[in-house]
Amino acid sequence: MHTRIARVIAASSLVLAASACSSDQPPVEFASAAPLSAFYHPEAATVAGPRGSVIRSQLITGERAVPGARTYLVLYRSLDAQEKTVAVSGTLAVPEGVAPEGGWPLISWGPGSTGVADVCAASRSEGSSPSREEQARWVAAGYAVARTDYLGLGTPGEHGYMIGETEHRALADIATGAREIDKSVGSRWVAMGHSQGGHAAMFAAADSAGWAPSSPLLGAVALAPASHLGEQVRMAKWAVSNPLGKLGTGDISVYVPLLVRGAQTITDIDPTRFLTDRAVSLLPVADSECTGGLREKDKWGGLSPKDVFTRDGDISGLLRVLDDNDPGGLRLTVPVLVLQGRADLTVPAASTDAMVSELQGRGESVDYRKYDEVDHSRIVSASFADVLSWVDGRFGIAR
Protein backbone atom coordinates (compact mmCIF):
# COMPACT_ATOMS: atom_id res chain seq x y z
CA MET A 1 0.00 0.00 0.00
CA HIS A 2 1.06 3.58 -0.57
CA THR A 3 2.63 5.40 2.38
CA ARG A 4 1.01 8.49 3.82
CA ILE A 5 3.89 10.57 5.13
CA ALA A 6 2.13 13.76 4.11
CA ARG A 7 -0.96 12.75 6.06
CA VAL A 8 1.05 12.12 9.22
CA ILE A 9 2.74 15.52 8.91
CA ALA A 10 -0.61 17.21 8.30
CA ALA A 11 -2.23 15.48 11.25
CA SER A 12 0.61 16.61 13.53
CA SER A 13 0.29 20.21 12.42
CA LEU A 14 -3.48 20.14 12.91
CA VAL A 15 -3.04 19.26 16.57
CA LEU A 16 -0.93 22.41 16.99
CA ALA A 17 -3.06 24.66 14.83
CA ALA A 18 -6.57 23.48 15.68
CA SER A 19 -8.82 26.36 16.65
CA ALA A 20 -11.72 26.51 19.02
CA CYS A 21 -14.67 25.62 16.82
CA SER A 22 -17.60 26.80 18.89
CA SER A 23 -18.93 30.29 18.29
CA ASP A 24 -20.02 32.51 21.18
CA GLN A 25 -23.05 33.53 19.13
CA PRO A 26 -26.08 31.24 18.81
CA PRO A 27 -26.84 30.02 15.28
CA VAL A 28 -29.22 32.16 13.28
CA GLU A 29 -32.61 30.51 12.90
CA PHE A 30 -33.72 30.26 9.30
CA ALA A 31 -37.15 31.60 8.43
CA SER A 32 -39.35 28.55 7.88
CA ALA A 33 -41.46 30.47 5.35
CA ALA A 34 -38.51 30.76 2.96
CA PRO A 35 -38.06 28.11 0.24
CA LEU A 36 -36.17 25.11 1.58
CA SER A 37 -33.66 25.27 -1.27
CA ALA A 38 -32.60 28.72 -0.06
CA PHE A 39 -31.37 27.23 3.22
CA TYR A 40 -28.44 25.60 1.44
CA HIS A 41 -27.17 28.81 -0.20
CA PRO A 42 -25.96 31.27 2.45
CA GLU A 43 -24.89 34.82 1.72
CA ALA A 44 -21.13 34.87 1.13
CA ALA A 45 -20.60 37.26 4.05
CA THR A 46 -22.07 34.74 6.51
CA VAL A 47 -19.76 31.85 5.60
CA ALA A 48 -16.60 33.23 7.22
CA GLY A 49 -16.01 31.92 10.73
CA PRO A 50 -14.32 29.14 12.70
CA ARG A 51 -14.73 25.60 11.43
CA GLY A 52 -17.24 23.63 13.43
CA SER A 53 -19.38 26.71 14.14
CA VAL A 54 -22.96 26.99 12.94
CA ILE A 55 -24.22 29.38 10.27
CA ARG A 56 -27.91 28.68 10.81
CA SER A 57 -30.40 26.00 11.73
CA GLN A 58 -34.07 25.25 11.28
CA LEU A 59 -36.37 22.96 13.23
CA ILE A 60 -37.75 20.13 11.09
CA THR A 61 -41.29 18.91 11.71
CA GLY A 62 -43.68 16.41 10.16
CA GLU A 63 -42.56 13.32 8.26
CA ARG A 64 -39.05 14.68 7.73
CA ALA A 65 -38.41 14.75 11.49
CA VAL A 66 -36.88 11.77 13.28
CA PRO A 67 -39.49 10.20 15.59
CA GLY A 68 -38.82 10.85 19.28
CA ALA A 69 -36.37 13.65 18.57
CA ARG A 70 -36.00 17.36 18.09
CA THR A 71 -34.73 17.41 14.53
CA TYR A 72 -32.81 20.29 13.02
CA LEU A 73 -31.67 21.15 9.52
CA VAL A 74 -28.16 22.55 9.93
CA LEU A 75 -25.71 24.69 7.98
CA TYR A 76 -22.23 24.73 9.51
CA ARG A 77 -18.65 25.66 8.63
CA SER A 78 -15.82 23.40 7.55
CA LEU A 79 -12.67 23.65 5.41
CA ASP A 80 -12.32 22.19 1.94
CA ALA A 81 -9.17 20.53 0.59
CA GLN A 82 -7.75 23.95 -0.29
CA GLU A 83 -8.31 25.13 3.33
CA LYS A 84 -11.12 27.47 2.28
CA THR A 85 -14.04 27.94 4.67
CA VAL A 86 -17.21 26.48 3.18
CA ALA A 87 -20.80 25.92 4.27
CA VAL A 88 -21.86 22.30 4.81
CA SER A 89 -25.39 21.05 5.39
CA GLY A 90 -26.72 18.22 7.52
CA THR A 91 -29.23 17.30 10.18
CA LEU A 92 -29.20 16.83 13.95
CA ALA A 93 -31.64 14.61 15.87
CA VAL A 94 -31.67 15.07 19.66
CA PRO A 95 -33.68 12.78 21.96
CA GLU A 96 -36.63 14.32 23.73
CA GLY A 97 -36.52 14.37 27.51
CA VAL A 98 -33.80 15.11 30.04
CA ALA A 99 -30.23 14.51 28.92
CA PRO A 100 -27.89 12.45 31.10
CA GLU A 101 -25.01 14.10 32.95
CA GLY A 102 -22.52 15.35 30.40
CA GLY A 103 -25.17 15.62 27.69
CA TRP A 104 -26.52 13.18 25.14
CA PRO A 105 -23.81 10.93 23.68
CA LEU A 106 -23.38 11.82 20.01
CA ILE A 107 -23.04 9.79 16.84
CA SER A 108 -21.76 11.66 13.79
CA TRP A 109 -23.14 9.69 10.85
CA GLY A 110 -21.76 9.57 7.32
CA PRO A 111 -24.38 8.55 4.73
CA GLY A 112 -23.67 6.07 1.95
CA SER A 113 -23.12 7.04 -1.67
CA THR A 114 -25.96 9.06 -3.15
CA GLY A 115 -24.11 10.93 -5.90
CA VAL A 116 -22.26 14.22 -6.33
CA ALA A 117 -25.15 16.43 -7.48
CA ASP A 118 -26.61 18.83 -4.91
CA VAL A 119 -30.05 17.22 -5.18
CA CYS A 120 -28.50 14.00 -3.83
CA ALA A 121 -27.73 15.44 -0.37
CA ALA A 122 -29.14 13.16 2.31
CA SER A 123 -30.92 15.99 4.15
CA ARG A 124 -32.91 16.82 1.03
CA SER A 125 -34.52 13.38 0.95
CA GLU A 126 -35.16 12.56 4.61
CA GLY A 127 -38.85 11.60 4.55
CA SER A 128 -39.76 8.05 5.48
CA SER A 129 -36.60 6.16 4.63
CA PRO A 130 -34.51 3.33 6.09
CA SER A 131 -31.85 5.85 7.14
CA ARG A 132 -34.43 7.86 9.05
CA GLU A 133 -35.64 4.69 10.76
CA GLU A 134 -32.06 3.86 11.76
CA GLN A 135 -31.64 7.32 13.24
CA ALA A 136 -34.83 6.76 15.22
CA ARG A 137 -33.38 3.51 16.65
CA TRP A 138 -30.32 5.36 17.90
CA VAL A 139 -32.44 8.18 19.32
CA ALA A 140 -34.59 5.61 21.14
CA ALA A 141 -31.38 4.15 22.58
CA GLY A 142 -30.46 7.55 24.01
CA TYR A 143 -28.11 8.95 21.37
CA ALA A 144 -28.13 12.23 19.48
CA VAL A 145 -27.38 11.74 15.78
CA ALA A 146 -25.67 14.34 13.60
CA ARG A 147 -25.82 13.46 9.91
CA THR A 148 -23.63 15.37 7.47
CA ASP A 149 -24.31 15.86 3.78
CA TYR A 150 -20.51 16.18 3.18
CA LEU A 151 -18.76 19.17 1.66
CA GLY A 152 -20.20 20.36 -1.65
CA LEU A 153 -23.19 18.04 -1.56
CA GLY A 154 -26.33 20.16 -1.27
CA THR A 155 -24.30 23.35 -0.78
CA PRO A 156 -22.15 25.43 -3.16
CA GLY A 157 -18.90 23.83 -4.29
CA GLU A 158 -17.86 20.42 -5.56
CA HIS A 159 -18.28 17.22 -3.57
CA GLY A 160 -15.03 15.39 -2.79
CA TYR A 161 -16.43 11.91 -3.26
CA MET A 162 -14.23 9.35 -1.46
CA ILE A 163 -11.72 12.02 -0.43
CA GLY A 164 -10.94 11.05 3.16
CA GLU A 165 -9.64 14.45 4.25
CA THR A 166 -12.83 16.38 3.58
CA GLU A 167 -15.10 13.49 4.60
CA HIS A 168 -13.64 13.29 8.10
CA ARG A 169 -13.75 17.09 8.44
CA ALA A 170 -17.47 17.01 7.67
CA LEU A 171 -18.05 14.42 10.41
CA ALA A 172 -15.93 16.20 13.02
CA ASP A 173 -17.19 19.71 12.36
CA ILE A 174 -20.88 18.82 12.60
CA ALA A 175 -20.09 16.97 15.84
CA THR A 176 -18.64 20.19 17.23
CA GLY A 177 -21.47 22.32 15.88
CA ALA A 178 -24.12 20.06 17.41
CA ARG A 179 -23.49 21.50 20.88
CA GLU A 180 -24.01 25.01 19.55
CA ILE A 181 -27.40 24.07 18.14
CA ASP A 182 -28.66 22.14 21.17
CA LYS A 183 -26.93 22.56 24.53
CA SER A 184 -28.16 19.14 25.70
CA VAL A 185 -25.74 17.40 23.30
CA GLY A 186 -22.50 16.24 24.89
CA SER A 187 -18.99 16.87 23.58
CA ARG A 188 -17.97 13.19 23.22
CA TRP A 189 -18.79 11.42 19.97
CA VAL A 190 -18.36 8.33 17.84
CA ALA A 191 -17.91 8.48 14.06
CA MET A 192 -20.17 6.09 12.18
CA GLY A 193 -21.15 5.50 8.59
CA HIS A 194 -22.18 3.08 5.87
CA SER A 195 -20.44 2.52 2.52
CA GLN A 196 -19.05 5.97 1.64
CA GLY A 197 -19.86 6.87 5.23
CA GLY A 198 -17.86 3.86 6.42
CA HIS A 199 -14.93 5.21 4.40
CA ALA A 200 -15.44 8.59 6.11
CA ALA A 201 -15.58 6.97 9.56
CA MET A 202 -12.26 5.22 8.91
CA PHE A 203 -10.59 8.54 8.10
CA ALA A 204 -12.19 10.11 11.16
CA ALA A 205 -10.55 7.40 13.24
CA ALA A 206 -7.18 8.47 11.84
CA ASP A 207 -7.49 12.25 11.67
CA SER A 208 -10.44 13.74 13.57
CA ALA A 209 -8.94 13.64 17.07
CA GLY A 210 -6.37 16.19 15.89
CA TRP A 211 -8.86 18.11 13.82
CA ALA A 212 -11.38 18.70 16.63
CA PRO A 213 -9.53 18.38 19.96
CA SER A 214 -12.37 20.08 21.86
CA SER A 215 -14.71 17.28 20.78
CA PRO A 216 -13.32 13.98 22.12
CA LEU A 217 -13.63 11.17 19.56
CA LEU A 218 -14.10 7.83 21.32
CA GLY A 219 -14.13 5.45 18.36
CA ALA A 220 -15.41 4.78 14.85
CA VAL A 221 -17.86 2.32 13.34
CA ALA A 222 -17.48 1.49 9.64
CA LEU A 223 -20.29 -0.50 8.03
CA ALA A 224 -19.27 -1.99 4.66
CA PRO A 225 -16.64 0.73 4.18
CA ALA A 226 -15.48 1.39 0.64
CA SER A 227 -11.84 0.37 0.15
CA HIS A 228 -9.42 -0.77 -2.57
CA LEU A 229 -11.20 1.33 -5.17
CA GLY A 230 -7.91 1.74 -6.99
CA GLU A 231 -7.63 -2.03 -7.32
CA GLN A 232 -11.18 -2.29 -8.63
CA VAL A 233 -10.46 0.35 -11.28
CA ARG A 234 -7.24 -1.47 -12.20
CA MET A 235 -9.18 -4.71 -12.65
CA ALA A 236 -11.77 -2.95 -14.80
CA LYS A 237 -9.00 -1.49 -16.96
CA TRP A 238 -7.37 -4.94 -17.17
CA ALA A 239 -10.64 -6.39 -18.46
CA VAL A 240 -10.55 -3.95 -21.39
CA SER A 241 -7.28 -5.45 -22.62
CA ASN A 242 -8.23 -9.05 -21.86
CA PRO A 243 -11.26 -10.17 -23.89
CA LEU A 244 -11.81 -13.23 -21.70
CA GLY A 245 -11.40 -11.32 -18.44
CA LYS A 246 -14.39 -11.24 -16.13
CA LEU A 247 -12.85 -9.13 -13.38
CA GLY A 248 -13.76 -5.52 -12.89
CA THR A 249 -17.39 -5.77 -13.93
CA GLY A 250 -20.06 -5.47 -11.24
CA ASP A 251 -20.92 -2.01 -9.94
CA ILE A 252 -17.64 -0.21 -10.59
CA SER A 253 -18.79 1.35 -13.88
CA VAL A 254 -21.62 3.18 -12.09
CA TYR A 255 -19.18 4.72 -9.63
CA VAL A 256 -16.53 5.81 -12.16
CA PRO A 257 -18.11 9.24 -12.82
CA LEU A 258 -18.36 9.87 -9.07
CA LEU A 259 -14.72 8.85 -8.55
CA VAL A 260 -13.62 11.12 -11.38
CA ARG A 261 -15.58 14.08 -10.02
CA GLY A 262 -14.21 13.43 -6.52
CA ALA A 263 -10.61 13.26 -7.74
CA GLN A 264 -11.07 16.50 -9.67
CA THR A 265 -11.68 18.36 -6.39
CA ILE A 266 -8.06 17.86 -5.33
CA THR A 267 -6.04 17.48 -8.54
CA ASP A 268 -6.15 18.05 -12.29
CA ILE A 269 -7.76 14.95 -13.80
CA ASP A 270 -8.50 14.91 -17.54
CA PRO A 271 -11.04 12.11 -18.12
CA THR A 272 -10.58 12.29 -21.89
CA ARG A 273 -7.18 10.66 -21.39
CA PHE A 274 -8.66 7.35 -20.24
CA LEU A 275 -12.44 7.31 -20.81
CA THR A 276 -14.15 6.36 -24.07
CA ASP A 277 -16.04 9.01 -26.00
CA ARG A 278 -19.31 7.46 -24.84
CA ALA A 279 -18.25 7.60 -21.17
CA VAL A 280 -17.05 11.19 -21.50
CA SER A 281 -20.39 12.18 -23.01
CA LEU A 282 -22.15 10.63 -20.00
CA LEU A 283 -20.01 12.35 -17.34
CA PRO A 284 -22.39 15.34 -17.01
CA VAL A 285 -25.14 12.95 -15.91
CA ALA A 286 -23.34 12.69 -12.57
CA ASP A 287 -23.66 16.46 -12.13
CA SER A 288 -27.44 16.35 -12.16
CA GLU A 289 -28.58 12.84 -11.18
CA CYS A 290 -28.10 10.60 -8.15
CA THR A 291 -26.91 6.99 -8.06
CA GLY A 292 -30.36 5.68 -8.93
CA GLY A 293 -30.30 7.61 -12.19
CA LEU A 294 -26.73 6.60 -12.93
CA ARG A 295 -27.75 2.93 -12.70
CA GLU A 296 -30.24 3.22 -15.54
CA LYS A 297 -29.34 1.03 -18.53
CA ASP A 298 -29.15 3.94 -20.96
CA LYS A 299 -26.65 5.65 -18.66
CA TRP A 300 -23.75 4.29 -16.60
CA GLY A 301 -25.63 1.17 -15.53
CA GLY A 302 -25.56 -0.12 -19.07
CA LEU A 303 -21.79 0.18 -19.51
CA SER A 304 -19.22 -2.59 -19.18
CA PRO A 305 -15.56 -1.73 -18.45
CA LYS A 306 -14.90 -1.91 -22.22
CA ASP A 307 -17.48 0.83 -22.69
CA VAL A 308 -15.88 2.97 -20.00
CA PHE A 309 -12.09 2.75 -20.34
CA THR A 310 -9.95 3.04 -23.44
CA ARG A 311 -7.41 0.28 -24.00
CA ASP A 312 -4.30 2.49 -23.80
CA GLY A 313 -5.65 5.29 -21.62
CA ASP A 314 -3.51 6.73 -18.83
CA ILE A 315 -5.38 6.33 -15.54
CA SER A 316 -2.35 6.96 -13.32
CA GLY A 317 -3.64 10.31 -12.03
CA LEU A 318 -6.96 8.84 -10.94
CA LEU A 319 -5.26 5.81 -9.39
CA ARG A 320 -2.95 8.03 -7.31
CA VAL A 321 -5.96 9.76 -5.78
CA LEU A 322 -7.79 6.50 -5.10
CA ASP A 323 -4.71 4.86 -3.55
CA ASP A 324 -3.92 7.90 -1.41
CA ASN A 325 -7.48 7.78 -0.08
CA ASP A 326 -7.59 4.07 0.66
CA PRO A 327 -8.31 3.36 4.34
CA GLY A 328 -6.06 0.28 4.39
CA GLY A 329 -2.98 2.44 4.94
CA LEU A 330 -4.32 4.59 7.80
CA ARG A 331 -2.78 4.97 11.24
CA LEU A 332 -5.71 4.93 13.64
CA THR A 333 -5.93 7.07 16.78
CA VAL A 334 -9.06 5.44 18.25
CA PRO A 335 -10.54 1.91 18.23
CA VAL A 336 -12.55 0.94 15.16
CA LEU A 337 -15.39 -1.54 14.62
CA VAL A 338 -15.78 -2.80 11.04
CA LEU A 339 -18.89 -4.71 9.94
CA GLN A 340 -19.33 -6.49 6.62
CA GLY A 341 -22.02 -8.60 4.99
CA ARG A 342 -20.66 -11.62 3.16
CA ALA A 343 -23.36 -11.32 0.45
CA ASP A 344 -22.44 -7.71 -0.34
CA LEU A 345 -22.12 -7.14 -4.10
CA THR A 346 -21.45 -3.39 -3.83
CA VAL A 347 -18.54 -3.38 -1.38
CA PRO A 348 -16.91 -6.79 -1.93
CA ALA A 349 -16.27 -8.72 1.26
CA ALA A 350 -12.81 -9.57 -0.09
CA SER A 351 -11.93 -5.87 -0.18
CA THR A 352 -12.95 -5.35 3.43
CA ASP A 353 -11.12 -8.53 4.46
CA ALA A 354 -7.96 -7.19 2.84
CA MET A 355 -8.34 -3.74 4.41
CA VAL A 356 -8.79 -5.17 7.90
CA SER A 357 -5.88 -7.56 7.39
CA GLU A 358 -3.63 -4.65 6.41
CA LEU A 359 -4.64 -2.63 9.46
CA GLN A 360 -4.46 -5.47 11.96
CA GLY A 361 -1.13 -6.57 10.48
CA ARG A 362 0.31 -3.23 11.57
CA GLY A 363 -1.14 -3.57 15.05
CA GLU A 364 -4.08 -1.20 14.56
CA SER A 365 -7.06 -1.61 16.90
CA VAL A 366 -9.78 -3.03 14.63
CA ASP A 367 -12.66 -5.26 15.72
CA TYR A 368 -14.06 -7.07 12.66
CA ARG A 369 -17.54 -8.65 12.52
CA LYS A 370 -18.84 -10.55 9.46
CA TYR A 371 -22.43 -11.51 8.68
CA ASP A 372 -23.39 -14.40 6.42
CA GLU A 373 -26.18 -13.88 3.85
CA VAL A 374 -26.30 -10.12 4.56
CA ASP A 375 -26.04 -7.75 1.59
CA HIS A 376 -24.92 -4.14 1.32
CA SER A 377 -28.16 -2.46 2.33
CA ARG A 378 -29.07 -4.83 5.17
CA ILE A 379 -25.77 -4.64 7.06
CA VAL A 380 -26.92 -1.54 8.96
CA SER A 381 -30.00 -3.17 10.47
CA ALA A 382 -28.48 -6.66 10.77
CA SER A 383 -25.57 -5.41 12.88
CA PHE A 384 -27.46 -2.90 15.04
CA ALA A 385 -27.38 -4.90 18.27
CA ASP A 386 -23.64 -5.52 17.96
CA VAL A 387 -22.93 -1.91 17.08
CA LEU A 388 -25.06 -0.60 19.95
CA SER A 389 -23.22 -2.80 22.44
CA TRP A 390 -19.83 -1.66 21.11
CA VAL A 391 -20.77 2.03 21.10
CA ASP A 392 -22.28 1.77 24.58
CA GLY A 393 -18.94 0.39 25.69
CA ARG A 394 -17.06 3.35 24.24
CA PHE A 395 -19.27 5.73 26.22
CA GLY A 396 -19.29 3.57 29.35
CA ILE A 397 -23.05 3.04 29.15
CA ALA A 398 -24.51 0.01 30.95
CA ARG A 399 -27.98 -1.23 30.03
C-alpha positions in Angstrom: 0.0 0.0 0.0 1.1 3.6 -0.6 2.6 5.4 2.4 1.0 8.5 3.8 3.9 10.6 5.1 2.1 13.8 4.1 -1.0 12.8 6.1 1.0 12.1 9.2 2.7 15.5 8.9 -0.6 17.2 8.3 -2.2 15.5 11.3 0.6 16.6 13.5 0.3 20.2 12.4 -3.5 20.1 12.9 -3.0 19.3 16.6 -0.9 22.4 17.0 -3.1 24.7 14.8 -6.6 23.5 15.7 -8.8 26.4 16.6 -11.7 26.5 19.0 -14.7 25.6 16.8 -17.6 26.8 18.9 -18.9 30.3 18.3 -20.0 32.5 21.2 -23.0 33.5 19.1 -26.1 31.2 18.8 -26.8 30.0 15.3 -29.2 32.2 13.3 -32.6 30.5 12.9 -33.7 30.3 9.3 -37.2 31.6 8.4 -39.3 28.5 7.9 -41.5 30.5 5.3 -38.5 30.8 3.0 -38.1 28.1 0.2 -36.2 25.1 1.6 -33.7 25.3 -1.3 -32.6 28.7 -0.1 -31.4 27.2 3.2 -28.4 25.6 1.4 -27.2 28.8 -0.2 -26.0 31.3 2.5 -24.9 34.8 1.7 -21.1 34.9 1.1 -20.6 37.3 4.0 -22.1 34.7 6.5 -19.8 31.9 5.6 -16.6 33.2 7.2 -16.0 31.9 10.7 -14.3 29.1 12.7 -14.7 25.6 11.4 -17.2 23.6 13.4 -19.4 26.7 14.1 -23.0 27.0 12.9 -24.2 29.4 10.3 -27.9 28.7 10.8 -30.4 26.0 11.7 -34.1 25.2 11.3 -36.4 23.0 13.2 -37.7 20.1 11.1 -41.3 18.9 11.7 -43.7 16.4 10.2 -42.6 13.3 8.3 -39.1 14.7 7.7 -38.4 14.8 11.5 -36.9 11.8 13.3 -39.5 10.2 15.6 -38.8 10.9 19.3 -36.4 13.6 18.6 -36.0 17.4 18.1 -34.7 17.4 14.5 -32.8 20.3 13.0 -31.7 21.1 9.5 -28.2 22.5 9.9 -25.7 24.7 8.0 -22.2 24.7 9.5 -18.6 25.7 8.6 -15.8 23.4 7.5 -12.7 23.7 5.4 -12.3 22.2 1.9 -9.2 20.5 0.6 -7.7 24.0 -0.3 -8.3 25.1 3.3 -11.1 27.5 2.3 -14.0 27.9 4.7 -17.2 26.5 3.2 -20.8 25.9 4.3 -21.9 22.3 4.8 -25.4 21.1 5.4 -26.7 18.2 7.5 -29.2 17.3 10.2 -29.2 16.8 13.9 -31.6 14.6 15.9 -31.7 15.1 19.7 -33.7 12.8 22.0 -36.6 14.3 23.7 -36.5 14.4 27.5 -33.8 15.1 30.0 -30.2 14.5 28.9 -27.9 12.5 31.1 -25.0 14.1 33.0 -22.5 15.4 30.4 -25.2 15.6 27.7 -26.5 13.2 25.1 -23.8 10.9 23.7 -23.4 11.8 20.0 -23.0 9.8 16.8 -21.8 11.7 13.8 -23.1 9.7 10.9 -21.8 9.6 7.3 -24.4 8.5 4.7 -23.7 6.1 2.0 -23.1 7.0 -1.7 -26.0 9.1 -3.2 -24.1 10.9 -5.9 -22.3 14.2 -6.3 -25.1 16.4 -7.5 -26.6 18.8 -4.9 -30.0 17.2 -5.2 -28.5 14.0 -3.8 -27.7 15.4 -0.4 -29.1 13.2 2.3 -30.9 16.0 4.1 -32.9 16.8 1.0 -34.5 13.4 1.0 -35.2 12.6 4.6 -38.9 11.6 4.5 -39.8 8.0 5.5 -36.6 6.2 4.6 -34.5 3.3 6.1 -31.8 5.8 7.1 -34.4 7.9 9.1 -35.6 4.7 10.8 -32.1 3.9 11.8 -31.6 7.3 13.2 -34.8 6.8 15.2 -33.4 3.5 16.7 -30.3 5.4 17.9 -32.4 8.2 19.3 -34.6 5.6 21.1 -31.4 4.2 22.6 -30.5 7.6 24.0 -28.1 9.0 21.4 -28.1 12.2 19.5 -27.4 11.7 15.8 -25.7 14.3 13.6 -25.8 13.5 9.9 -23.6 15.4 7.5 -24.3 15.9 3.8 -20.5 16.2 3.2 -18.8 19.2 1.7 -20.2 20.4 -1.7 -23.2 18.0 -1.6 -26.3 20.2 -1.3 -24.3 23.3 -0.8 -22.2 25.4 -3.2 -18.9 23.8 -4.3 -17.9 20.4 -5.6 -18.3 17.2 -3.6 -15.0 15.4 -2.8 -16.4 11.9 -3.3 -14.2 9.3 -1.5 -11.7 12.0 -0.4 -10.9 11.1 3.2 -9.6 14.4 4.2 -12.8 16.4 3.6 -15.1 13.5 4.6 -13.6 13.3 8.1 -13.8 17.1 8.4 -17.5 17.0 7.7 -18.0 14.4 10.4 -15.9 16.2 13.0 -17.2 19.7 12.4 -20.9 18.8 12.6 -20.1 17.0 15.8 -18.6 20.2 17.2 -21.5 22.3 15.9 -24.1 20.1 17.4 -23.5 21.5 20.9 -24.0 25.0 19.5 -27.4 24.1 18.1 -28.7 22.1 21.2 -26.9 22.6 24.5 -28.2 19.1 25.7 -25.7 17.4 23.3 -22.5 16.2 24.9 -19.0 16.9 23.6 -18.0 13.2 23.2 -18.8 11.4 20.0 -18.4 8.3 17.8 -17.9 8.5 14.1 -20.2 6.1 12.2 -21.2 5.5 8.6 -22.2 3.1 5.9 -20.4 2.5 2.5 -19.0 6.0 1.6 -19.9 6.9 5.2 -17.9 3.9 6.4 -14.9 5.2 4.4 -15.4 8.6 6.1 -15.6 7.0 9.6 -12.3 5.2 8.9 -10.6 8.5 8.1 -12.2 10.1 11.2 -10.5 7.4 13.2 -7.2 8.5 11.8 -7.5 12.2 11.7 -10.4 13.7 13.6 -8.9 13.6 17.1 -6.4 16.2 15.9 -8.9 18.1 13.8 -11.4 18.7 16.6 -9.5 18.4 20.0 -12.4 20.1 21.9 -14.7 17.3 20.8 -13.3 14.0 22.1 -13.6 11.2 19.6 -14.1 7.8 21.3 -14.1 5.4 18.4 -15.4 4.8 14.9 -17.9 2.3 13.3 -17.5 1.5 9.6 -20.3 -0.5 8.0 -19.3 -2.0 4.7 -16.6 0.7 4.2 -15.5 1.4 0.6 -11.8 0.4 0.1 -9.4 -0.8 -2.6 -11.2 1.3 -5.2 -7.9 1.7 -7.0 -7.6 -2.0 -7.3 -11.2 -2.3 -8.6 -10.5 0.4 -11.3 -7.2 -1.5 -12.2 -9.2 -4.7 -12.6 -11.8 -3.0 -14.8 -9.0 -1.5 -17.0 -7.4 -4.9 -17.2 -10.6 -6.4 -18.5 -10.6 -4.0 -21.4 -7.3 -5.4 -22.6 -8.2 -9.0 -21.9 -11.3 -10.2 -23.9 -11.8 -13.2 -21.7 -11.4 -11.3 -18.4 -14.4 -11.2 -16.1 -12.9 -9.1 -13.4 -13.8 -5.5 -12.9 -17.4 -5.8 -13.9 -20.1 -5.5 -11.2 -20.9 -2.0 -9.9 -17.6 -0.2 -10.6 -18.8 1.4 -13.9 -21.6 3.2 -12.1 -19.2 4.7 -9.6 -16.5 5.8 -12.2 -18.1 9.2 -12.8 -18.4 9.9 -9.1 -14.7 8.8 -8.6 -13.6 11.1 -11.4 -15.6 14.1 -10.0 -14.2 13.4 -6.5 -10.6 13.3 -7.7 -11.1 16.5 -9.7 -11.7 18.4 -6.4 -8.1 17.9 -5.3 -6.0 17.5 -8.5 -6.2 18.1 -12.3 -7.8 15.0 -13.8 -8.5 14.9 -17.5 -11.0 12.1 -18.1 -10.6 12.3 -21.9 -7.2 10.7 -21.4 -8.7 7.4 -20.2 -12.4 7.3 -20.8 -14.2 6.4 -24.1 -16.0 9.0 -26.0 -19.3 7.5 -24.8 -18.3 7.6 -21.2 -17.0 11.2 -21.5 -20.4 12.2 -23.0 -22.2 10.6 -20.0 -20.0 12.4 -17.3 -22.4 15.3 -17.0 -25.1 13.0 -15.9 -23.3 12.7 -12.6 -23.7 16.5 -12.1 -27.4 16.3 -12.2 -28.6 12.8 -11.2 -28.1 10.6 -8.1 -26.9 7.0 -8.1 -30.4 5.7 -8.9 -30.3 7.6 -12.2 -26.7 6.6 -12.9 -27.7 2.9 -12.7 -30.2 3.2 -15.5 -29.3 1.0 -18.5 -29.1 3.9 -21.0 -26.7 5.7 -18.7 -23.7 4.3 -16.6 -25.6 1.2 -15.5 -25.6 -0.1 -19.1 -21.8 0.2 -19.5 -19.2 -2.6 -19.2 -15.6 -1.7 -18.4 -14.9 -1.9 -22.2 -17.5 0.8 -22.7 -15.9 3.0 -20.0 -12.1 2.7 -20.3 -9.9 3.0 -23.4 -7.4 0.3 -24.0 -4.3 2.5 -23.8 -5.7 5.3 -21.6 -3.5 6.7 -18.8 -5.4 6.3 -15.5 -2.3 7.0 -13.3 -3.6 10.3 -12.0 -7.0 8.8 -10.9 -5.3 5.8 -9.4 -3.0 8.0 -7.3 -6.0 9.8 -5.8 -7.8 6.5 -5.1 -4.7 4.9 -3.6 -3.9 7.9 -1.4 -7.5 7.8 -0.1 -7.6 4.1 0.7 -8.3 3.4 4.3 -6.1 0.3 4.4 -3.0 2.4 4.9 -4.3 4.6 7.8 -2.8 5.0 11.2 -5.7 4.9 13.6 -5.9 7.1 16.8 -9.1 5.4 18.2 -10.5 1.9 18.2 -12.5 0.9 15.2 -15.4 -1.5 14.6 -15.8 -2.8 11.0 -18.9 -4.7 9.9 -19.3 -6.5 6.6 -22.0 -8.6 5.0 -20.7 -11.6 3.2 -23.4 -11.3 0.5 -22.4 -7.7 -0.3 -22.1 -7.1 -4.1 -21.4 -3.4 -3.8 -18.5 -3.4 -1.4 -16.9 -6.8 -1.9 -16.3 -8.7 1.3 -12.8 -9.6 -0.1 -11.9 -5.9 -0.2 -13.0 -5.4 3.4 -11.1 -8.5 4.5 -8.0 -7.2 2.8 -8.3 -3.7 4.4 -8.8 -5.2 7.9 -5.9 -7.6 7.4 -3.6 -4.6 6.4 -4.6 -2.6 9.5 -4.5 -5.5 12.0 -1.1 -6.6 10.5 0.3 -3.2 11.6 -1.1 -3.6 15.0 -4.1 -1.2 14.6 -7.1 -1.6 16.9 -9.8 -3.0 14.6 -12.7 -5.3 15.7 -14.1 -7.1 12.7 -17.5 -8.7 12.5 -18.8 -10.5 9.5 -22.4 -11.5 8.7 -23.4 -14.4 6.4 -26.2 -13.9 3.8 -26.3 -10.1 4.6 -26.0 -7.7 1.6 -24.9 -4.1 1.3 -28.2 -2.5 2.3 -29.1 -4.8 5.2 -25.8 -4.6 7.1 -26.9 -1.5 9.0 -30.0 -3.2 10.5 -28.5 -6.7 10.8 -25.6 -5.4 12.9 -27.5 -2.9 15.0 -27.4 -4.9 18.3 -23.6 -5.5 18.0 -22.9 -1.9 17.1 -25.1 -0.6 20.0 -23.2 -2.8 22.4 -19.8 -1.7 21.1 -20.8 2.0 21.1 -22.3 1.8 24.6 -18.9 0.4 25.7 -17.1 3.4 24.2 -19.3 5.7 26.2 -19.3 3.6 29.4 -23.1 3.0 29.1 -24.5 0.0 31.0 -28.0 -1.2 30.0 
